[in-house]
């Protein structure tokens, strides 16, 4: 064999060894089929609604106190006026603190999501890892995320396999 043929075989062999196998799946589709995820989402929505109502009632109370103060302002002494304004200011601070405690970056909503949703997402990631290992994939991208996939060949869609790993696959479905 000549040097060119050997070089070509060498290059092709290296390319084959370093070739990486990619696939994609849809977490958005998967979570729609996960009853535990749906229950967790509904529970979070219920807590969020309740907490929003609590915050709203605090601001309604503040509005009521402000209206009452405005109506009685001319009858109050400067000390009484200052006392009521301080009370309103304290209520406003309390409402803002409560709102931050519930909806802030590490607030109750965040903690509740972490408690209820994270275990569901962990199940998906574990299933994704098993699918990757079984199918010798180097990368499996989530086409539901912000990472944009301009085109994806359906042959490389592993959503059904991830669903099967989660025990949510359709027994009558055949993998493409």
C-alpha positions as CSV (number, residue, x, y, z in Angstrom):
1,X,0.0,0.0,0.0
2,X,1.2,3.4,-0.7
3,X,1.6,6.3,1.8
4,X,-1.6,8.1,0.6
5,X,-3.8,5.1,1.1
6,X,-2.3,4.5,4.6
7,X,-2.8,8.1,5.5
8,X,-6.4,8.0,4.3
9,X,-7.1,4.9,6.4
10,X,-5.4,6.5,9.4
11,X,-7.5,9.7,9.1
12,X,-10.8,7.7,8.6
13,X,-9.9,5.5,11.6
14,X,-9.3,8.6,13.8
15,X,-12.5,10.2,12.5
16,X,-14.4,7.0,13.4
17,X,-12.9,6.8,16.8
18,X,-13.6,10.5,17.6
19,X,-17.0,10.6,16.0
20,X,-19.7,11.5,18.6
21,X,-23.2,10.4,18.6
22,X,-26.0,12.9,19.3
23,X,-29.7,12.7,20.0
24,X,-32.5,14.8,21.3
25,X,-35.6,14.5,23.4
26,X,-38.5,16.7,24.6
27,X,-38.7,17.2,28.4
28,X,-41.8,19.4,27.8
29,X,-43.6,16.4,26.2
30,X,-42.3,14.0,28.9
31,X,-43.5,16.1,31.9
32,X,-47.0,16.3,30.4
33,X,-47.1,12.5,30.6
34,X,-45.8,12.3,34.2
35,X,-48.7,12.2,36.7
36,X,-46.4,12.9,39.6
37,X,-45.0,16.0,37.9
38,X,-48.5,17.2,37.1
39,X,-49.6,16.7,40.7
40,X,-46.5,18.6,41.9
41,X,-47.2,21.4,39.5
42,X,-50.9,21.7,40.7
43,X,-49.7,21.7,44.3
44,X,-47.3,24.5,43.6
45,X,-50.0,26.5,41.8
46,X,-52.3,26.0,44.8
47,X,-49.7,27.2,47.2
48,X,-48.8,30.1,45.0
49,X,-52.5,31.2,44.7
50,X,-52.9,31.0,48.4
51,X,-49.8,33.0,49.0
52,X,-50.8,35.6,46.4
53,X,-54.1,36.0,48.1
54,X,-52.3,36.5,51.5
55,X,-50.1,39.2,49.9
56,X,-53.1,40.8,48.2
57,X,-55.1,41.0,51.5
58,X,-52.1,42.7,53.2
59,X,-52.1,45.4,50.5
60,X,-55.9,45.7,50.7
61,X,-55.6,46.3,54.4
62,X,-53.0,49.0,53.8
63,X,-55.2,50.7,51.3
64,X,-58.1,50.6,53.7
65,X,-55.9,52.2,56.4
66,X,-54.7,54.9,54.0
67,X,-58.2,55.7,53.0
68,X,-59.3,55.9,56.6
69,X,-56.4,58.2,57.4
70,X,-57.1,60.5,54.5
71,X,-60.7,60.8,55.6
72,X,-59.9,61.5,59.2
73,X,-56.7,63.5,58.6
74,X,-58.2,66.9,59.4
75,X,-59.5,65.7,62.8
76,X,-56.2,64.2,64.0
77,X,-53.5,65.8,66.0
78,X,-50.0,65.8,64.6
79,X,-49.0,63.0,67.1
80,X,-52.1,60.9,66.1
81,X,-51.3,61.5,62.4
82,X,-47.7,60.4,62.9
83,X,-48.8,57.4,64.8
84,X,-51.2,56.3,62.1
85,X,-48.6,56.9,59.3
86,X,-46.1,54.9,61.2
87,X,-48.6,52.1,61.6
88,X,-49.3,52.1,57.8
89,X,-45.6,52.2,57.1
90,X,-45.0,49.2,59.4
91,X,-47.8,47.3,57.6
92,X,-46.3,48.2,54.2
93,X,-42.9,46.9,55.3
94,X,-44.5,43.8,56.7
95,X,-46.3,43.2,53.4
96,X,-43.1,43.8,51.4
97,X,-41.1,41.5,53.6
98,X,-43.8,38.8,53.4
99,X,-44.0,39.1,49.6
100,X,-40.2,38.8,49.4
101,X,-40.2,35.8,51.8
102,X,-42.7,34.0,49.6
103,X,-41.8,35.1,46.1
104,X,-38.1,36.1,46.5
105,X,-35.2,34.3,44.9
106,X,-35.0,31.8,47.8
107,X,-38.6,32.2,48.9
108,X,-41.3,29.7,49.8
109,X,-42.3,29.2,46.2
110,X,-38.7,28.4,45.2
111,X,-38.4,26.0,48.1
112,X,-41.7,24.3,47.3
113,X,-40.7,23.9,43.6
114,X,-37.4,22.5,44.7
115,X,-39.1,20.1,47.1
116,X,-41.8,18.9,44.6
117,X,-40.4,19.3,41.1
118,X,-36.7,18.5,41.5
119,X,-37.3,14.8,42.3
120,X,-39.4,14.6,39.1
121,X,-36.6,16.2,37.1
122,X,-34.1,13.9,38.7
123,X,-36.1,10.9,37.5
124,X,-36.0,12.3,33.9
125,X,-32.2,13.0,34.1
126,X,-31.6,9.5,35.4
127,X,-33.7,8.0,32.6
128,X,-31.8,10.2,30.1
129,X,-28.5,8.9,31.4
130,X,-29.7,5.3,31.1
131,X,-30.9,5.9,27.5
132,X,-27.5,7.5,26.6
133,X,-25.6,4.5,28.0
134,X,-27.9,1.9,26.3
135,X,-27.7,3.7,23.0
136,X,-24.0,4.8,23.2
137,X,-24.9,8.5,22.9
138,X,-22.3,11.1,23.7
139,X,-24.9,13.9,23.9
140,X,-28.7,14.0,24.3
141,X,-30.1,17.5,24.0
142,X,-33.4,18.7,25.3
143,X,-35.2,20.4,22.4
144,X,-37.6,22.0,24.9
145,X,-34.9,24.1,26.5
146,X,-33.7,27.5,25.5
147,X,-30.9,25.9,23.4
148,X,-32.2,26.2,19.9
149,X,-32.1,23.2,17.6
150,X,-32.8,24.5,14.1
151,X,-33.4,21.1,12.7
152,X,-33.6,17.6,14.2
153,X,-34.0,14.4,12.3
154,X,-36.8,12.4,14.0
155,X,-34.6,9.3,13.8
156,X,-32.5,10.8,16.6
157,X,-35.5,11.6,18.8
158,X,-35.1,9.6,22.0
159,X,-38.2,10.9,23.8
160,X,-40.0,7.6,23.6
161,X,-37.0,5.8,25.0
162,X,-36.8,8.2,28.0
163,X,-40.5,7.7,28.6
164,X,-40.0,3.9,28.6
165,X,-37.2,4.3,31.1
166,X,-39.6,6.2,33.3
167,X,-42.2,3.5,32.9
168,X,-44.5,5.9,31.0
169,X,-44.1,4.5,27.5
170,X,-47.0,3.4,25.4
171,X,-46.9,-0.4,25.2
172,X,-48.5,-0.3,21.8
173,X,-46.0,2.2,20.5
174,X,-43.1,1.1,18.3
175,X,-39.8,2.9,18.3
176,X,-39.1,4.5,15.0
